[in-house]
Structure formats: C-alpha cells, structure tokens
Amino acid sequence: MSNLGYFGAGDRVQLTDPKGKLYSFTITPGKEWHTHKGWITHDDLIGMPEGSVVSTTAGLKFTAFKPLLADYVLTMPRGATIVYPKDAAMIIGVADIYPGARVLEAGVGSGALTISLLRAAGPTGKVHSVERRADFADNARSNVDAYFEGALENWSLIVGDLQDQEFDSEFDRVVLDMLAPWECLDIAARALRPGGVFLAYVATSTQLSATAEALKEDGRFTEPESSETLVRGWHHEGLAVRPQQRMIGHTGFLIQSRRMAPGVEVLAR
C-alpha cells in the first residue's frame, strides 16, 4: 500500500470530471486509461498527491482522489443487492460496532456490510460471516479481499445455514441481513453474550412485523426498536439553496434488541 495521501501502484483512483461524473480504475504501471478525448498514463499518477487535477493528452481535466468506502461499495461487482452506505453507517452506529467487537454476520451478499463491520471492529475484533449461497460467498470474498488488499486473519466466511451452526455466547453483536431473520432468533440468542446486540436488516414491513413479534415472544431479548433512514441531498448554487429533486428513500428497516441475562424475565411494557 502506498503512503497515505499519495497514489502508488496498485491503488484505486477515482477521477471526477467537471460535471461530477465518476470514473475509477486500479493504477497499473505501464497501462493507459483512455477517454473520448485522449488518455492518461498510469505511471504519471504514481507519487501524485490526492486532490490533484490531472489531464488527458487532449486536455480533458479530472480531479483525482482515492475512493471512499461508499464509492467502493457502490461500484464493486455485485452478486446480490448491497447494503447501501446510509444503512451500513446506521448499522455500525445502532448496533454499536466498536474496536475489538466480536461480530456474527449472516447474509453476506456482495460483502458491502462486511467491509464496514471489519473496519469498525478493527484488527483486535473479529467478524464471522455465514452465507447460504456459494456464489454470493465467492463474490463477497473477492470484494472484501480487494478492498483490504489481501485476506484478513480476523475474518472468517463459511457457506451454509446459520441455524446449522453451533455457538455459545461467543459474540458481542449479531447482524442479520436475510429473508426471515425471525427463524434465527434461537441461534442468535445462543451466540450472543448477555447484553449483546441483535440487529436485523429487512426490506419490507411484513418482515419487520414478523421479526418484532418473534423477538417479543422469544423472552430472551428486550423490547425491539425499529427505524428506517431517508437521505435527502441539497442543491446549493449562490442563493439557490433547495432540496434536490431526487432523494435516497426507503431501502430497508433496522430492528434491534439486547440479549437478556440467562434466566432473567423481560420486564413487561
């Protein structure tokens, strides 16, 4: 990996034209990146600081930065729909994923949320991921390894059903992104330590209702809380400051709860 703030061979570069259109590629010595107006030689980017303006041979200008995590996950190869950055950020905050946390994740998809979990848990934490589909798991592993520039020792990924796994209070957090998370409450309760956080990401109100009712009936979790996140950008040019016509609306619901101590009854609301 190159020095922070400067481009090196193997780094991902993101070029933005004056209209805001994004282009991204990996810097490879000896290669060229071609446009409809000239090209940029990869070697010319090596050693250049981020935030530079680069030009093609025909004078087309771009601002050059390394992609942010949100940029990376929105452009990486997808085997399944990704957890969007706005939801991943909320999951990290709501589930309180902290450095050193032991996280059980099920429903890996394309690996977008996995990357966020690994970054938040840090090298002292661990993330154990379970994915039912081998093709999704292969794609997720490729995306995660590419982002971290190699395999991480604190990440494990297995292919199979979560209900078939065996855990005993090994995790601080359980994060589920699957069709029927209410079917996995028993394994989640066995996997979580007392006080651990259960969080499920679901797309529909029907799934939300089923998960909430199952948590209430289970008896090992606190009263669940649910939310969704809507993001609206703003346009600002001089005195013309107004909401953008497009916004990131509903993508999914978050529902979270805490693991009660073994044998302790939940207080009725």
C-alpha positions in Angstrom: 0.0 0.0 0.0 1.3 3.4 -0.9 1.8 6.3 1.6 -1.5 7.9 2.8 -2.3 11.0 0.7 -0.3 9.8 -2.3 -1.0 7.5 -5.2 1.0 4.3 -5.7 1.0 1.3 -8.0 -2.0 -0.9 -7.1 -4.1 1.9 -5.6 -7.6 2.5 -6.7 -8.0 6.0 -8.2 -11.3 7.9 -8.7 -11.4 10.6 -11.3 -14.2 13.2 -11.3 -14.9 15.3 -14.4 -16.3 18.9 -14.1 -19.9 17.6 -14.5 -19.4 15.3 -11.4 -19.2 12.0 -13.4 -17.0 9.4 -11.7 -14.5 7.0 -13.2 -12.4 4.5 -11.3 -9.6 2.1 -12.1 -6.5 0.5 -10.4 -3.2 2.1 -11.1 -1.1 -0.4 -13.0 2.4 0.6 -14.2 2.7 0.7 -18.0 -1.1 1.0 -18.6 -3.1 3.8 -20.0 -6.7 4.9 -19.3 -8.5 6.1 -22.4 -11.4 8.6 -22.9 -13.1 10.1 -25.9 -10.6 12.9 -25.6 -7.1 11.5 -25.1 -5.7 9.3 -22.4 -3.9 9.3 -19.0 -0.8 7.2 -18.4 -1.0 5.3 -15.1 2.7 5.9 -14.4 2.0 9.7 -14.3 -0.3 9.2 -11.3 2.3 7.3 -9.2 3.6 9.6 -6.5 1.0 12.3 -7.1 -0.9 13.6 -4.0 -4.6 13.1 -3.7 -6.7 16.1 -4.7 -4.6 16.8 -7.8 -6.0 17.8 -11.2 -4.9 15.5 -14.0 -5.4 16.0 -17.7 -5.6 13.6 -20.7 -3.4 14.1 -23.6 -6.1 16.2 -25.2 -6.6 18.4 -22.2 -9.7 16.8 -20.6 -9.3 17.5 -16.8 -10.3 15.4 -13.8 -9.9 15.7 -10.0 -8.1 12.6 -8.6 -8.8 11.0 -5.2 -8.7 7.6 -3.7 -12.3 6.3 -3.5 -14.1 6.5 -0.2 -15.7 3.3 1.2 -19.1 4.4 -0.1 -17.6 4.9 -3.6 -16.0 1.5 -3.5 -19.1 -0.5 -2.5 -21.4 1.3 -5.0 -19.1 0.3 -7.9 -17.8 -3.1 -6.8 -19.1 -6.3 -8.6 -22.4 -7.4 -7.1 -23.8 -10.9 -6.8 -26.7 -9.6 -4.6 -28.1 -6.2 -3.7 -25.8 -4.4 -1.4 -26.5 -2.8 1.9 -26.3 0.9 0.9 -23.8 3.2 2.7 -26.6 5.1 4.5 -27.8 1.8 6.1 -24.4 0.4 6.7 -23.5 3.6 8.6 -26.6 3.3 10.7 -26.0 -0.4 11.4 -22.5 0.4 12.7 -23.9 3.1 15.0 -27.2 1.4 16.1 -25.5 -1.9 16.7 -22.6 -0.2 18.4 -19.9 -2.0 16.5 -16.7 -1.0 18.4 -13.0 -1.7 18.1 -12.5 -5.2 19.4 -16.1 -6.3 19.0 -16.8 -10.0 18.1 -19.5 -9.9 15.4 -21.6 -12.7 13.9 -22.9 -11.7 10.4 -25.4 -13.8 8.4 -26.4 -13.0 4.8 -23.2 -11.6 3.3 -24.5 -10.8 -0.1 -21.8 -8.9 -2.0 -19.7 -8.1 1.1 -20.6 -4.3 1.4 -21.7 -4.5 5.0 -18.9 -7.0 5.9 -16.3 -4.4 4.9 -18.0 -1.8 7.2 -18.1 -4.3 10.1 -14.5 -5.2 9.7 -13.4 -1.6 9.6 -15.4 -0.8 12.7 -14.3 -3.9 14.7 -10.7 -3.3 13.7 -7.8 -5.6 13.9 -8.5 -6.5 17.5 -12.0 -7.6 16.8 -13.4 -10.4 14.6 -16.2 -10.9 12.1 -17.5 -14.4 11.5 -19.8 -14.4 8.4 -22.3 -17.0 7.2 -23.7 -17.1 3.7 -26.1 -19.7 2.3 -25.1 -19.3 -1.4 -21.6 -20.3 -2.5 -21.7 -17.9 -5.5 -22.5 -14.9 -3.2 -19.8 -16.0 -0.8 -17.2 -16.2 -3.5 -18.1 -12.7 -4.8 -18.1 -11.3 -1.3 -14.7 -12.8 -0.5 -13.3 -11.3 -3.7 -14.7 -7.8 -2.9 -13.5 -7.8 0.7 -10.0 -9.1 -0.1 -9.7 -6.5 -2.9 -10.7 -3.7 -0.5 -8.3 -4.7 2.2 -5.6 -5.7 -0.3 -5.4 -9.2 0.9 -7.1 -11.7 3.2 -7.7 -10.6 6.8 -6.9 -13.0 9.7 -9.8 -11.7 11.8 -12.5 -12.5 9.2 -13.9 -16.0 8.6 -16.6 -16.8 6.0 -18.4 -20.1 5.8 -21.1 -21.3 3.4 -24.2 -22.8 5.0 -27.3 -22.1 7.0 -27.0 -20.1 10.2 -29.3 -22.4 12.0 -26.9 -25.3 11.5 -24.0 -23.6 13.3 -23.1 -24.1 16.9 -22.2 -21.1 19.2 -22.1 -20.5 22.9 -22.1 -16.8 24.0 -19.2 -16.1 21.6 -20.3 -12.9 20.1 -21.0 -9.3 21.2 -23.1 -8.5 18.2 -25.3 -10.5 15.8 -26.2 -8.7 12.5 -28.6 -10.5 10.1 -29.4 -9.5 6.5 -31.7 -12.2 5.3 -35.2 -13.0 4.2 -36.5 -14.5 7.5 -34.4 -13.4 10.5 -37.2 -14.4 12.9 -36.3 -18.0 12.1 -32.8 -17.4 13.5 -33.6 -16.0 17.0 -32.7 -19.2 18.8 -29.2 -19.4 17.3 -28.8 -15.6 17.8 -29.7 -15.9 21.5 -27.2 -18.8 21.9 -24.5 -16.9 20.1 -24.8 -13.6 22.0 -23.3 -12.8 25.4 -25.6 -11.2 27.9 -26.1 -7.5 26.9 -25.1 -8.2 23.3 -26.9 -6.5 20.5 -29.2 -8.3 17.9 -29.8 -6.3 14.7 -31.7 -7.4 11.6 -31.9 -5.5 8.3 -35.1 -6.2 6.4 -36.7 -4.7 3.3 -40.5 -4.9 4.0 -42.9 -4.0 6.8 -44.1 -7.6 6.8 -40.6 -8.9 7.6 -40.3 -6.1 10.2 -43.5 -7.1 11.9 -42.7 -10.8 11.9 -39.2 -10.1 13.4 -40.6 -7.8 16.1 -43.3 -10.2 17.2 -40.8 -13.1 17.3 -38.4 -11.1 19.5 -41.2 -10.2 21.9 -42.4 -13.9 22.1 -38.9 -15.3 22.5 -38.4 -14.0 26.0 -34.6 -13.7 25.8 -34.5 -10.2 24.2 -35.5 -6.7 25.2 -38.4 -4.9 23.6 -37.3 -4.3 19.9 -36.8 -0.9 18.4 -37.1 -0.2 14.7 -36.2 2.6 12.3 -35.5 3.5 8.7 -33.2 6.1 7.2 -34.1 8.5 4.5 -31.4 10.8 3.0 -32.2 13.9 1.0 -29.4 15.9 -0.6 -29.4 19.7 -1.1 -28.5 21.8 -4.1 -26.6 25.0 -3.4 -25.5 27.5 -6.0 -25.3 31.1 -4.8 -28.7 31.9 -3.2 -30.4 29.0 -5.0 -30.4 26.6 -2.0 -33.1 23.9 -2.2 -33.6 20.2 -1.7 -32.5 18.0 -4.6 -35.3 16.6 -6.7 -34.1 13.1 -6.1 -33.5 11.5 -2.7 -32.5 8.1 -1.3 -35.8 6.9 0.1 -36.7 3.6 1.6 -34.1 0.8 1.2 -34.7 -1.2 4.4 -35.7 -1.3 8.1 -33.4 -1.8 11.0 -34.7 -3.7 14.1 -32.5 -4.1 17.1 -32.7 -5.6 20.6 -30.5 -6.6 23.5 -29.8 -10.1 24.9 -31.1 -10.5 28.4 -29.1 -12.5 31.0 -29.9 -16.2 31.0 -33.0 -17.0 33.1 -34.0 -13.3 33.6 -37.5 -12.4 32.5 -38.1 -9.3 30.3 -40.0 -6.6 32.1 -43.4 -6.2 30.5 -44.1 -2.9 28.8 
